Structures are given as C-alpha cells and as structure tokens.
Amino acid sequence: MFPTPAGRKTFEVTCKQCRRDVPSGVKEFPFQSITVECRLCGEMRRYLPSEVFLGRPDQLVVHQRRAGVR
Ligand SMILES: [Zn+2]
C-alpha cells in the first residue's frame, strides 16, 4: 500500500470489473502493458498504456478502509 496525497495526480486505470478509477501504482507513464490489481474489488488485469491516464482515484479508493465495498 502507498499513500496517495490528496490533490496529487497519479496514474490511474479504470477497473474493468468495478469500473472505478484506481491507482495503477506506477510512478511514470508505462510504455508497455502493466498489471494492476484493483484496490476495491481485487480484480487483477492487464492494462495497455492507452488505458492509463493521469487523474485522481475514485473517492472509494481514497476512503477504502472497509473491505467488501461493492
Ligand atoms: Zn475493481
């Protein structure tokens, strides 16, 4: 786990399972596909660079403390 300071943009992907924006975990823009585990639903997927964008994680990710959030 790594902290995501509020207001700071990070590279995100849109989870293909729950469709929320979750941190990709990469520090720099990836030039090849990366594997990201969704912090909300636990879905592990490969994402293409074209699916990575700069943004902020979904509110649920920021407040994710409770397990089992749908
Ligand atoms: Zn998900």
N, CA, C, O and the ligand as a Tripos MOL2 file, in Angstrom:
@<TRIPOS>MOLECULE
protein
  281   279    71     0     0
PROTEIN
NO_CHARGES

@<TRIPOS>ATOM
      1 N           0.8330   -1.1960    0.0000 N.3       1 MET1
      2 CA          0.0000    0.0000    0.0000 C.3       1 MET1
      3 C           0.8660    1.2430    0.0000 C.2       1 MET1
      4 O           1.9390    1.2680    0.6030 O.2       1 MET1
      5 N           0.4010    2.2530   -0.6680 N.am      2 PHE2
      6 CA          1.1350    3.5080   -0.6620 C.3       2 PHE2
      7 C           0.1360    4.6430   -0.5170 C.2       2 PHE2
      8 O          -0.9650    4.5790   -1.0620 O.2       2 PHE2
      9 N           0.5080    5.6550    0.1980 N.am      3 PRO3
     10 CA         -0.4190    6.7690    0.4080 C.3       3 PRO3
     11 C          -0.5620    7.6270   -0.8440 C.2       3 PRO3
     12 O           0.3980    7.8460   -1.5830 O.2       3 PRO3
     13 N          -1.7410    8.0910   -1.0560 N.am      4 THR4
     14 CA         -1.9780    8.9840   -2.1910 C.3       4 THR4
     15 C          -2.3930   10.3500   -1.6580 C.2       4 THR4
     16 O          -3.5470   10.5570   -1.2820 O.2       4 THR4
     17 N          -1.4590   11.2610   -1.6310 N.am      5 PRO5
     18 CA         -1.7750   12.6000   -1.1050 C.3       5 PRO5
     19 C          -2.9190   13.2400   -1.8750 C.2       5 PRO5
     20 O          -2.9650   13.1770   -3.1030 O.2       5 PRO5
     21 N          -3.8120   13.8370   -1.1680 N.am      6 ALA6
     22 CA         -4.9460   14.4800   -1.8120 C.3       6 ALA6
     23 C          -4.4720   15.6180   -2.7100 C.2       6 ALA6
     24 O          -3.5770   16.3830   -2.3490 O.2       6 ALA6
     25 N          -5.0710   15.7110   -3.8530 N.am      7 GLY7
     26 CA         -4.7300   16.7910   -4.7490 C.3       7 GLY7
     27 C          -3.5820   16.4560   -5.6780 C.2       7 GLY7
     28 O          -3.3150   17.1880   -6.6300 O.2       7 GLY7
     29 N          -2.9190   15.3810   -5.4140 N.am      8 ARG8
     30 CA         -1.8020   14.9790   -6.2550 C.3       8 ARG8
     31 C          -2.2930   13.9690   -7.2680 C.2       8 ARG8
     32 O          -2.9410   12.9790   -6.9290 O.2       8 ARG8
     33 N          -1.9700   14.2410   -8.5150 N.am      9 LYS9
     34 CA         -2.4500   13.3240   -9.5460 C.3       9 LYS9
     35 C          -1.5080   12.1450   -9.7150 C.2       9 LYS9
     36 O          -0.2860   12.2690   -9.6390 O.2       9 LYS9
     37 N          -2.1130   11.0300   -9.9420 N.am     10 THR10
     38 CA         -1.3310    9.8170  -10.1570 C.3      10 THR10
     39 C          -1.8490    9.1220  -11.4030 C.2      10 THR10
     40 O          -2.9020    9.4670  -11.9390 O.2      10 THR10
     41 N          -1.1020    8.1570  -11.8420 N.am     11 PHE11
     42 CA         -1.5530    7.3890  -12.9960 C.3      11 PHE11
     43 C          -2.6130    6.3960  -12.5450 C.2      11 PHE11
     44 O          -2.4270    5.6140  -11.6130 O.2      11 PHE11
     45 N          -3.7160    6.4660  -13.2430 N.am     12 GLU12
     46 CA         -4.8650    5.6330  -12.8850 C.3      12 GLU12
     47 C          -5.2470    4.7270  -14.0470 C.2      12 GLU12
     48 O          -4.8910    4.9610  -15.2010 O.2      12 GLU12
     49 N          -5.9710    3.7060  -13.6980 N.am     13 VAL13
     50 CA         -6.6380    2.9140  -14.7160 C.3      13 VAL13
     51 C          -8.0910    2.7550  -14.2730 C.2      13 VAL13
     52 O          -8.4080    2.8620  -13.0890 O.2      13 VAL13
     53 N          -8.9460    2.5040  -15.2250 N.am     14 THR14
     54 CA        -10.3370    2.2450  -14.8800 C.3      14 THR14
     55 C         -10.5240    0.7370  -14.7860 C.2      14 THR14
     56 O         -10.3730    0.0060  -15.7650 O.2      14 THR14
     57 N         -10.8500    0.3070  -13.6030 N.am     15 CYS15
     58 CA        -11.0180   -1.1210  -13.3760 C.3      15 CYS15
     59 C         -12.0670   -1.6890  -14.3200 C.2      15 CYS15
     60 O         -13.1470   -1.1240  -14.4950 O.2      15 CYS15
     61 N         -11.7200   -2.8210  -14.9240 N.am     16 LYS16
     62 CA        -12.6520   -3.4210  -15.8800 C.3      16 LYS16
     63 C         -13.7530   -4.1970  -15.1830 C.2      16 LYS16
     64 O         -14.7470   -4.5830  -15.7970 O.2      16 LYS16
     65 N         -13.5650   -4.4140  -13.9160 N.am     17 GLN17
     66 CA        -14.5590   -5.1580  -13.1530 C.3      17 GLN17
     67 C         -15.5730   -4.2130  -12.5130 C.2      17 GLN17
     68 O         -16.7770   -4.3210  -12.7470 O.2      17 GLN17
     69 N         -15.0630   -3.2830  -11.6980 N.am     18 CYS18
     70 CA        -15.9910   -2.4150  -10.9680 C.3      18 CYS18
     71 C         -16.0850   -1.0190  -11.5960 C.2      18 CYS18
     72 O         -16.8720   -0.1820  -11.1530 O.2      18 CYS18
     73 N         -15.2740   -0.7810  -12.6300 N.am     19 ARG19
     74 CA        -15.3570    0.4570  -13.4000 C.3      19 ARG19
     75 C         -15.0200    1.7150  -12.6040 C.2      19 ARG19
     76 O         -15.4820    2.8080  -12.9300 O.2      19 ARG19
     77 N         -14.2260    1.5540  -11.5770 N.am     20 ARG20
     78 CA        -13.7960    2.7300  -10.8360 C.3      20 ARG20
     79 C         -12.3370    3.0240  -11.1800 C.2      20 ARG20
     80 O         -11.5890    2.1610  -11.6390 O.2      20 ARG20
     81 N         -11.9720    4.2740  -10.9390 N.am     21 ASP21
     82 CA        -10.6010    4.6680  -11.2260 C.3      21 ASP21
     83 C          -9.7200    4.3010  -10.0460 C.2      21 ASP21
     84 O          -9.9190    4.7830   -8.9310 O.2      21 ASP21
     85 N          -8.7640    3.4570  -10.3000 N.am     22 VAL22
     86 CA         -7.8900    3.0060   -9.2270 C.3      22 VAL22
     87 C          -6.4430    3.3220   -9.5900 C.2      22 VAL22
     88 O          -6.0880    3.3670  -10.7680 O.2      22 VAL22
     89 N          -5.6190    3.5400   -8.5810 N.am     23 PRO23
     90 CA         -4.2080    3.8390   -8.8430 C.3      23 PRO23
     91 C          -3.5240    2.6650   -9.5300 C.2      23 PRO23
     92 O          -3.7000    1.5080   -9.1470 O.2      23 PRO23
     93 N          -2.7510    2.9870  -10.5400 N.am     24 SER24
     94 CA         -2.0500    1.9210  -11.2480 C.3      24 SER24
     95 C          -0.8080    1.4890  -10.4850 C.2      24 SER24
     96 O          -0.3080    0.3780  -10.6600 O.2      24 SER24
     97 N          -0.3190    2.3820   -9.6390 N.am     25 GLY25
     98 CA          0.8550    2.0260   -8.8550 C.3      25 GLY25
     99 C           2.1680    2.3770   -9.5370 C.2      25 GLY25
    100 O           3.2370    2.2360   -8.9440 O.2      25 GLY25
    101 N           2.0880    2.8330  -10.7870 N.am     26 VAL26
    102 CA          3.3200    3.1900  -11.4780 C.3      26 VAL26
    103 C           3.6570    4.6550  -11.2300 C.2      26 VAL26
    104 O           2.7760    5.4950  -11.0420 O.2      26 VAL26
    105 N           4.9350    4.9310  -11.2340 N.am     27 LYS27
    106 CA          5.3910    6.3040  -10.9710 C.3      27 LYS27
    107 C           5.5180    7.1000  -12.2700 C.2      27 LYS27
    108 O           5.3560    8.3190  -12.3030 O.2      27 LYS27
    109 N           5.8130    6.3640  -13.3250 N.am     28 GLU28
    110 CA          5.9870    7.0040  -14.6190 C.3      28 GLU28
    111 C           5.0590    6.3480  -15.6150 C.2      28 GLU28
    112 O           4.6040    5.2190  -15.4340 O.2      28 GLU28
    113 N           4.7920    7.0920  -16.6730 N.am     29 PHE29
    114 CA          3.8960    6.5410  -17.6800 C.3      29 PHE29
    115 C           4.4830    5.2610  -18.2710 C.2      29 PHE29
    116 O           5.6250    5.2520  -18.7310 O.2      29 PHE29
    117 N           3.7140    4.2010  -18.2570 N.am     30 PRO30
    118 CA          4.2110    2.9230  -18.7750 C.3      30 PRO30
    119 C           4.1450    2.8740  -20.2930 C.2      30 PRO30
    120 O           3.1740    3.3260  -20.9010 O.2      30 PRO30
    121 N           5.1750    2.3260  -20.8880 N.am     31 PHE31
    122 CA          5.1880    2.2030  -22.3400 C.3      31 PHE31
    123 C           4.8970    0.7800  -22.7890 C.2      31 PHE31
    124 O           4.9750    0.4420  -23.9700 O.2      31 PHE31
    125 N           4.5640   -0.0230  -21.8200 N.am     32 GLN32
    126 CA          4.0870   -1.3570  -22.1570 C.3      32 GLN32
    127 C           2.9650   -1.7060  -21.1870 C.2      32 GLN32
    128 O           2.7350   -1.0070  -20.2000 O.2      32 GLN32
    129 N           2.2850   -2.7800  -21.4840 N.am     33 SER33
    130 CA          1.1410   -3.1150  -20.6420 C.3      33 SER33
    131 C           1.5900   -3.4170  -19.2180 C.2      33 SER33
    132 O           2.6640   -3.9710  -18.9870 O.2      33 SER33
    133 N           0.7500   -3.0430  -18.2880 N.am     34 ILE34
    134 CA          1.0650   -3.2540  -16.8770 C.3      34 ILE34
    135 C          -0.0460   -4.0800  -16.2430 C.2      34 ILE34
    136 O          -1.1770   -4.1180  -16.7270 O.2      34 ILE34
    137 N           0.3020   -4.7200  -15.1750 N.am     35 THR35
    138 CA         -0.6930   -5.4810  -14.4330 C.3      35 THR35
    139 C          -1.0630   -4.6980  -13.1890 C.2      35 THR35
    140 O          -0.2000   -4.3190  -12.3970 O.2      35 THR35
    141 N          -2.3430   -4.4620  -13.0270 N.am     36 VAL36
    142 CA         -2.8160   -3.6900  -11.8870 C.3      36 VAL36
    143 C          -3.8580   -4.4910  -11.1300 C.2      36 VAL36
    144 O          -4.7770   -5.0680  -11.7110 O.2      36 VAL36
    145 N          -3.6900   -4.5080   -9.8300 N.am     37 GLU37
    146 CA         -4.7030   -5.1470   -9.0020 C.3      37 GLU37
    147 C          -5.5930   -4.0560   -8.4370 C.2      37 GLU37
    148 O          -5.1200   -3.1390   -7.7650 O.2      37 GLU37
    149 N          -6.8720   -4.1620   -8.7120 N.am     38 CYS38
    150 CA         -7.8220   -3.1690   -8.2310 C.3      38 CYS38
    151 C          -7.8560   -3.1970   -6.7070 C.2      38 CYS38
    152 O          -7.9480   -4.2530   -6.0820 O.2      38 CYS38
    153 N          -7.7800   -2.0080   -6.1390 N.am     39 ARG39
    154 CA         -7.7660   -1.9370   -4.6780 C.3      39 ARG39
    155 C          -9.1700   -2.0250   -4.1040 C.2      39 ARG39
    156 O          -9.3510   -2.1300   -2.8910 O.2      39 ARG39
    157 N         -10.1370   -1.9830   -4.9640 N.am     40 LEU40
    158 CA        -11.5150   -2.0320   -4.4810 C.3      40 LEU40
    159 C         -12.1170   -3.4280   -4.5890 C.2      40 LEU40
    160 O         -12.7210   -3.9360   -3.6440 O.2      40 LEU40
    161 N         -11.9420   -4.0360   -5.7530 N.am     41 CYS41
    162 CA        -12.5820   -5.3400   -5.9300 C.3      41 CYS41
    163 C         -11.5700   -6.4610   -6.0600 C.2      41 CYS41
    164 O         -11.9410   -7.6330   -6.1040 O.2      41 CYS41
    165 N         -10.2890   -6.1080   -6.1220 N.am     42 GLY42
    166 CA         -9.2630   -7.1330   -6.1470 C.3      42 GLY42
    167 C          -9.0270   -7.7480   -7.5220 C.2      42 GLY42
    168 O          -8.2840   -8.7200   -7.6550 O.2      42 GLY42
    169 N          -9.6590   -7.1820   -8.5370 N.am     43 GLU43
    170 CA         -9.5150   -7.7140   -9.8870 C.3      43 GLU43
    171 C          -8.1110   -7.4490  -10.4260 C.2      43 GLU43
    172 O          -7.6610   -6.3040  -10.4460 O.2      43 GLU43
    173 N          -7.4320   -8.4770  -10.8530 N.am     44 MET44
    174 CA         -6.1060   -8.3290  -11.4250 C.3      44 MET44
    175 C          -6.2130   -8.3820  -12.9370 C.2      44 MET44
    176 O          -6.6630   -9.3700  -13.5190 O.2      44 MET44
    177 N          -5.7840   -7.2860  -13.5570 N.am     45 ARG45
    178 CA         -5.9280   -7.1990  -15.0100 C.3      45 ARG45
    179 C          -4.7030   -6.5550  -15.6240 C.2      45 ARG45
    180 O          -3.9340   -5.8660  -14.9540 O.2      45 ARG45
    181 N          -4.5420   -6.7960  -16.9150 N.am     46 ARG46
    182 CA         -3.5130   -6.1020  -17.6720 C.3      46 ARG46
    183 C          -4.1320   -4.8780  -18.3250 C.2      46 ARG46
    184 O          -5.2520   -4.9100  -18.8340 O.2      46 ARG46
    185 N          -3.3700   -3.8120  -18.2920 N.am     47 TYR47
    186 CA         -3.8500   -2.5870  -18.9130 C.3      47 TYR47
    187 C          -2.8220   -2.0890  -19.9160 C.2      47 TYR47
    188 O          -1.6150   -2.1270  -19.6740 O.2      47 TYR47
    189 N          -3.3280   -1.6280  -21.0360 N.am     48 LEU48
    190 CA         -2.4510   -1.0630  -22.0540 C.3      48 LEU48
    191 C          -2.1350    0.3750  -21.6830 C.2      48 LEU48
    192 O          -2.8940    1.0200  -20.9590 O.2      48 LEU48
    193 N          -0.9960    0.8830  -22.1890 N.am     49 PRO49
    194 CA         -0.6560    2.2920  -21.9340 C.3      49 PRO49
    195 C          -1.7990    3.2410  -22.3100 C.2      49 PRO49
    196 O          -1.9830    4.2780  -21.6740 O.2      49 PRO49
    197 N          -2.5510    2.8870  -23.3280 N.am     50 SER50
    198 CA         -3.6490    3.7530  -23.7560 C.3      50 SER50
    199 C          -4.7790    3.7860  -22.7420 C.2      50 SER50
    200 O          -5.6670    4.6350  -22.8180 O.2      50 SER50
    201 N          -4.7430    2.8670  -21.8020 N.am     51 GLU51
    202 CA         -5.7990    2.8250  -20.7820 C.3      51 GLU51
    203 C          -5.3580    3.4980  -19.4960 C.2      51 GLU51
    204 O          -6.1260    3.6090  -18.5410 O.2      51 GLU51
    205 N          -4.1140    3.9460  -19.4850 N.am     52 VAL52
    206 CA         -3.5840    4.6170  -18.3040 C.3      52 VAL52
    207 C          -3.7520    6.1200  -18.4850 C.2      52 VAL52
    208 O          -3.4710    6.6590  -19.5560 O.2      52 VAL52
    209 N          -4.2040    6.7810  -17.4510 N.am     53 PHE53
    210 CA         -4.3830    8.2290  -17.5550 C.3      53 PHE53
    211 C          -4.0230    8.8870  -16.2330 C.2      53 PHE53
    212 O          -4.0120    8.2580  -15.1750 O.2      53 PHE53
    213 N          -3.7330   10.1650  -16.3350 N.am     54 LEU54
    214 CA         -3.4140   10.9210  -15.1340 C.3      54 LEU54
    215 C          -4.7010   11.4010  -14.4970 C.2      54 LEU54
    216 O          -5.5400   12.0190  -15.1530 O.2      54 LEU54
    217 N          -4.8470   11.1200  -13.2470 N.am     55 GLY55
    218 CA         -6.0680   11.5570  -12.5970 C.3      55 GLY55
    219 C          -6.0050   11.2860  -11.1200 C.2      55 GLY55
    220 O          -4.9400   11.0720  -10.5410 O.2      55 GLY55
    221 N          -7.1630   11.3020  -10.5340 N.am     56 ARG56
    222 CA         -7.2320   11.0080   -9.1110 C.3      56 ARG56
    223 C          -8.1060    9.7950   -8.9060 C.2      56 ARG56
    224 O          -9.0840    9.5960   -9.6260 O.2      56 ARG56
    225 N          -7.7580    8.9880   -7.9320 N.am     57 PRO57
    226 CA         -8.5350    7.7730   -7.7030 C.3      57 PRO57
    227 C          -9.9520    8.0720   -7.2610 C.2      57 PRO57
    228 O         -10.2510    9.1450   -6.7370 O.2      57 PRO57
    229 N         -10.7920    7.1250   -7.4790 N.am     58 ASP58
    230 CA        -12.1740    7.2390   -7.0540 C.3      58 ASP58
    231 C         -12.2340    7.4950   -5.5480 C.2      58 ASP58
    232 O         -11.3800    7.0410   -4.7870 O.2      58 ASP58
    233 N         -13.2470    8.2220   -5.1510 N.am     59 GLN59
    234 CA        -13.4150    8.5190   -3.7260 C.3      59 GLN59
    235 C         -13.3840    7.2680   -2.8660 C.2      59 GLN59
    236 O         -12.8810    7.2720   -1.7420 O.2      59 GLN59
    237 N         -13.9240    6.2170   -3.4150 N.am     60 LEU60
    238 CA        -13.9690    4.9720   -2.6490 C.3      60 LEU60
    239 C         -12.5740    4.4450   -2.3790 C.2      60 LEU60
    240 O         -12.3230    3.8120   -1.3530 O.2      60 LEU60
    241 N         -11.6630    4.7120   -3.3140 N.am     61 VAL61
    242 CA        -10.2980    4.2510   -3.1070 C.3      61 VAL61
    243 C          -9.6590    5.0530   -1.9890 C.2      61 VAL61
    244 O          -8.9620    4.5130   -1.1290 O.2      61 VAL61
    245 N          -9.9120    6.3570   -2.0200 N.am     62 VAL62
    246 CA         -9.3510    7.2330   -1.0080 C.3      62 VAL62
    247 C          -9.8440    6.8310    0.3710 C.2      62 VAL62
    248 O          -9.1000    6.8340    1.3520 O.2      62 VAL62
    249 N         -11.1030    6.4910    0.4110 N.am     63 HIS63
    250 CA        -11.6890    6.1600    1.7050 C.3      63 HIS63
    251 C         -11.7410    4.6590    1.9500 C.2      63 HIS63
    252 O         -12.3760    4.1800    2.8900 O.2      63 HIS63
    253 N         -11.0550    3.9330    1.0760 N.am     64 GLN64
    254 CA        -11.1490    2.4800    1.2270 C.3      64 GLN64
    255 C         -10.4870    2.0550    2.5180 C.2      64 GLN64
    256 O          -9.2660    2.1050    2.6650 O.2      64 GLN64
    257 N         -11.2760    1.6590    3.3940 N.am     65 ARG65
    258 CA        -10.8340    1.1370    4.6740 C.3      65 ARG65
    259 C         -11.6550   -0.1120    4.9580 C.2      65 ARG65
    260 O         -11.1790   -1.1100    5.5000 O.2      65 ARG65
    261 N         -12.8940    0.0040    4.5660 N.am     66 ARG66
    262 CA        -13.8090   -1.1040    4.8020 C.3      66 ARG66
    263 C         -13.7060   -2.1090    3.6730 C.2      66 ARG66
    264 O         -13.7560   -1.7480    2.4970 O.2      66 ARG66
    265 N         -13.5680   -3.3210    4.0230 N.am     67 ALA67
    266 CA        -13.4950   -4.3530    2.9970 C.3      67 ALA67
    267 C         -14.9030   -4.7120    2.5520 C.2      67 ALA67
    268 O         -15.8830   -4.4890    3.2630 O.2      67 ALA67
    269 N         -14.9720   -5.2640    1.3730 N.am     68 GLY68
    270 CA        -16.2540   -5.7260    0.9010 C.3      68 GLY68
    271 C         -17.1180   -4.6500    0.2900 C.2      68 GLY68
    272 O         -18.3270   -4.8290    0.1460 O.2      68 GLY68
    273 N         -16.5140   -3.5350   -0.0710 N.am     69 VAL69
    274 CA        -17.2680   -2.4990   -0.7550 C.3      69 VAL69
    275 C         -17.5780   -2.9780   -2.1600 C.2      69 VAL69
    276 O         -16.6980   -3.4830   -2.8570 O.2      69 VAL69
    277 N         -18.8190   -2.8220   -2.5750 N.am     70 ARG70
    278 CA        -19.1560   -3.2780   -3.8990 C.3      70 ARG70
    279 C         -18.9040   -2.2140   -4.9210 C.2      70 ARG70
    280 O         -19.1370   -2.4320   -6.1100 O.2      70 ARG70
    281 ZN        -12.2590   -3.0250   -9.3850 Zn       71 ZN71
@<TRIPOS>BOND
     1     1     2 1
     2     2     3 1
     3     3     4 2
     4     3     5 am
     5     5     6 1
     6     6     7 1
     7     7     8 2
     8     7     9 am
     9     9    10 1
    10    10    11 1
    11    11    12 2
    12    11    13 am
    13    13    14 1
    14    14    15 1
    15    15    16 2
    16    15    17 am
    17    17    18 1
    18    18    19 1
    19    19    20 2
    20    19    21 am
    21    21    22 1
    22    22    23 1
    23    23    24 2
    24    23    25 am
    25    25    26 1
    26    26    27 1
    27    27    28 2
    28    27    29 am
    29    29    30 1
    30    30    31 1
    31    31    32 2
    32    31    33 am
    33    33    34 1
    34    34    35 1
    35    35    36 2
    36    35    37 am
    37    37    38 1
    38    38    39 1
    39    39    40 2
    40    39    41 am
    41    41    42 1
    42    42    43 1
    43    43    44 2
    44    43    45 am
    45    45    46 1
    46    46    47 1
    47    47    48 2
    48    47    49 am
    49    49    50 1
    50    50    51 1
    51    51    52 2
    52    51    53 am
    53    53    54 1
    54    54    55 1
    55    55    56 2
    56    55    57 am
    57    57    58 1
    58    58    59 1
    59    59    60 2
    60    59    61 am
    61    61    62 1
    62    62    63 1
    63    63    64 2
    64    63    65 am
    65    65    66 1
    66    66    67 1
    67    67    68 2
    68    67    69 am
    69    69    70 1
    70    70    71 1
    71    71    72 2
    72    71    73 am
    73    73    74 1
    74    74    75 1
    75    75    76 2
    76    75    77 am
    77    77    78 1
    78    78    79 1
    79    79    80 2
    80    79    81 am
    81    81    82 1
    82    82    83 1
    83    83    84 2
    84    83    85 am
    85    85    86 1
    86    86    87 1
    87    87    88 2
    88    87    89 am
    89    89    90 1
    90    90    91 1
    91    91    92 2
    92    91    93 am
    93    93    94 1
    94    94    95 1
    95    95    96 2
    96    95    97 am
    97    97    98 1
    98    98    99 1
    99    99   100 2
   100    99   101 am
   101   101   102 1
   102   102   103 1
   103   103   104 2
   104   103   105 am
   105   105   106 1
   106   106   107 1
   107   107   108 2
   108   107   109 am
   109   109   110 1
   110   110   111 1
   111   111   112 2
   112   111   113 am
   113   113   114 1
   114   114   115 1
   115   115   116 2
   116   115   117 am
   117   117   118 1
   118   118   119 1
   119   119   120 2
   120   119   121 am
   121   121   122 1
   122   122   123 1
   123   123   124 2
   124   123   125 am
   125   125   126 1
   126   126   127 1
   127   127   128 2
   128   127   129 am
   129   129   130 1
   130   130   131 1
   131   131   132 2
   132   131   133 am
   133   133   134 1
   134   134   135 1
   135   135   136 2
   136   135   137 am
   137   137   138 1
   138   138   139 1
   139   139   140 2
   140   139   141 am
   141   141   142 1
   142   142   143 1
   143   143   144 2
   144   143   145 am
   145   145   146 1
   146   146   147 1
   147   147   148 2
   148   147   149 am
   149   149   150 1
   150   150   151 1
   151   151   152 2
   152   151   153 am
   153   153   154 1
   154   154   155 1
   155   155   156 2
   156   155   157 am
   157   157   158 1
   158   158   159 1
   159   159   160 2
   160   159   161 am
   161   161   162 1
   162   162   163 1
   163   163   164 2
   164   163   165 am
   165   165   166 1
   166   166   167 1
   167   167   168 2
   168   167   169 am
   169   169   170 1
   170   170   171 1
   171   171   172 2
   172   171   173 am
   173   173   174 1
   174   174   175 1
   175   175   176 2
   176   175   177 am
   177   177   178 1
   178   178   179 1
   179   179   180 2
   180   179   181 am
   181   181   182 1
   182   182   183 1
   183   183   184 2
   184   183   185 am
   185   185   186 1
   186   186   187 1
   187   187   188 2
   188   187   189 am
   189   189   190 1
   190   190   191 1
   191   191   192 2
   192   191   193 am
   193   193   194 1
   194   194   195 1
   195   195   196 2
   196   195   197 am
   197   197   198 1
   198   198   199 1
   199   199   200 2
   200   199   201 am
   201   201   202 1
   202   202   203 1
   203   203   204 2
   204   203   205 am
   205   205   206 1
   206   206   207 1
   207   207   208 2
   208   207   209 am
   209   209   210 1
   210   210   211 1
   211   211   212 2
   212   211   213 am
   213   213   214 1
   214   214   215 1
   215   215   216 2
   216   215   217 am
   217   217   218 1
   218   218   219 1
   219   219   220 2
   220   219   221 am
   221   221   222 1
   222   222   223 1
   223   223   224 2
   224   223   225 am
   225   225   226 1
   226   226   227 1
   227   227   228 2
   228   227   229 am
   229   229   230 1
   230   230   231 1
   231   231   232 2
   232   231   233 am
   233   233   234 1
   234   234   235 1
   235   235   236 2
   236   235   237 am
   237   237   238 1
   238   238   239 1
   239   239   240 2
   240   239   241 am
   241   241   242 1
   242   242   243 1
   243   243   244 2
   244   243   245 am
   245   245   246 1
   246   246   247 1
   247   247   248 2
   248   247   249 am
   249   249   250 1
   250   250   251 1
   251   251   252 2
   252   251   253 am
   253   253   254 1
   254   254   255 1
   255   255   256 2
   256   255   257 am
   257   257   258 1
   258   258   259 1
   259   259   260 2
   260   259   261 am
   261   261   262 1
   262   262   263 1
   263   263   264 2
   264   263   265 am
   265   265   266 1
   266   266   267 1
   267   267   268 2
   268   267   269 am
   269   269   270 1
   270   270   271 1
   271   271   272 2
   272   271   273 am
   273   273   274 1
   274   274   275 1
   275   275   276 2
   276   275   277 am
   277   277   278 1
   278   278   279 1
   279   279   280 2
@<TRIPOS>SUBSTRUCTURE
     1 MET1         2 RESIDUE 1 A MET
     2 PHE2         6 RESIDUE 1 A PHE
     3 PRO3        10 RESIDUE 1 A PRO
     4 THR4        14 RESIDUE 1 A THR
     5 PRO5        18 RESIDUE 1 A PRO
     6 ALA6        22 RESIDUE 1 A ALA
     7 GLY7        26 RESIDUE 1 A GLY
     8 ARG8        30 RESIDUE 1 A ARG
     9 LYS9        34 RESIDUE 1 A LYS
    10 THR10       38 RESIDUE 1 A THR
    11 PHE11       42 RESIDUE 1 A PHE
    12 GLU12       46 RESIDUE 1 A GLU
    13 VAL13       50 RESIDUE 1 A VAL
    14 THR14       54 RESIDUE 1 A THR
    15 CYS15       58 RESIDUE 1 A CYS
    16 LYS16       62 RESIDUE 1 A LYS
    17 GLN17       66 RESIDUE 1 A GLN
    18 CYS18       70 RESIDUE 1 A CYS
    19 ARG19       74 RESIDUE 1 A ARG
    20 ARG20       78 RESIDUE 1 A ARG
    21 ASP21       82 RESIDUE 1 A ASP
    22 VAL22       86 RESIDUE 1 A VAL
    23 PRO23       90 RESIDUE 1 A PRO
    24 SER24       94 RESIDUE 1 A SER
    25 GLY25       98 RESIDUE 1 A GLY
    26 VAL26      102 RESIDUE 1 A VAL
    27 LYS27      106 RESIDUE 1 A LYS
    28 GLU28      110 RESIDUE 1 A GLU
    29 PHE29      114 RESIDUE 1 A PHE
    30 PRO30      118 RESIDUE 1 A PRO
    31 PHE31      122 RESIDUE 1 A PHE
    32 GLN32      126 RESIDUE 1 A GLN
    33 SER33      130 RESIDUE 1 A SER
    34 ILE34      134 RESIDUE 1 A ILE
    35 THR35      138 RESIDUE 1 A THR
    36 VAL36      142 RESIDUE 1 A VAL
    37 GLU37      146 RESIDUE 1 A GLU
    38 CYS38      150 RESIDUE 1 A CYS
    39 ARG39      154 RESIDUE 1 A ARG
    40 LEU40      158 RESIDUE 1 A LEU
    41 CYS41      162 RESIDUE 1 A CYS
    42 GLY42      166 RESIDUE 1 A GLY
    43 GLU43      170 RESIDUE 1 A GLU
    44 MET44      174 RESIDUE 1 A MET
    45 ARG45      178 RESIDUE 1 A ARG
    46 ARG46      182 RESIDUE 1 A ARG
    47 TYR47      186 RESIDUE 1 A TYR
    48 LEU48      190 RESIDUE 1 A LEU
    49 PRO49      194 RESIDUE 1 A PRO
    50 SER50      198 RESIDUE 1 A SER
    51 GLU51      202 RESIDUE 1 A GLU
    52 VAL52      206 RESIDUE 1 A VAL
    53 PHE53      210 RESIDUE 1 A PHE
    54 LEU54      214 RESIDUE 1 A LEU
    55 GLY55      218 RESIDUE 1 A GLY
    56 ARG56      222 RESIDUE 1 A ARG
    57 PRO57      226 RESIDUE 1 A PRO
    58 ASP58      230 RESIDUE 1 A ASP
    59 GLN59      234 RESIDUE 1 A GLN
    60 LEU60      238 RESIDUE 1 A LEU
    61 VAL61      242 RESIDUE 1 A VAL
    62 VAL62      246 RESIDUE 1 A VAL
    63 HIS63      250 RESIDUE 1 A HIS
    64 GLN64      254 RESIDUE 1 A GLN
    65 ARG65      258 RESIDUE 1 A ARG
    66 ARG66      262 RESIDUE 1 A ARG
    67 ALA67      266 RESIDUE 1 A ALA
    68 GLY68      270 RESIDUE 1 A GLY
    69 VAL69      274 RESIDUE 1 A VAL
    70 ARG70      278 RESIDUE 1 A ARG
    71 ZN71       281 GROUP 0 **** ****
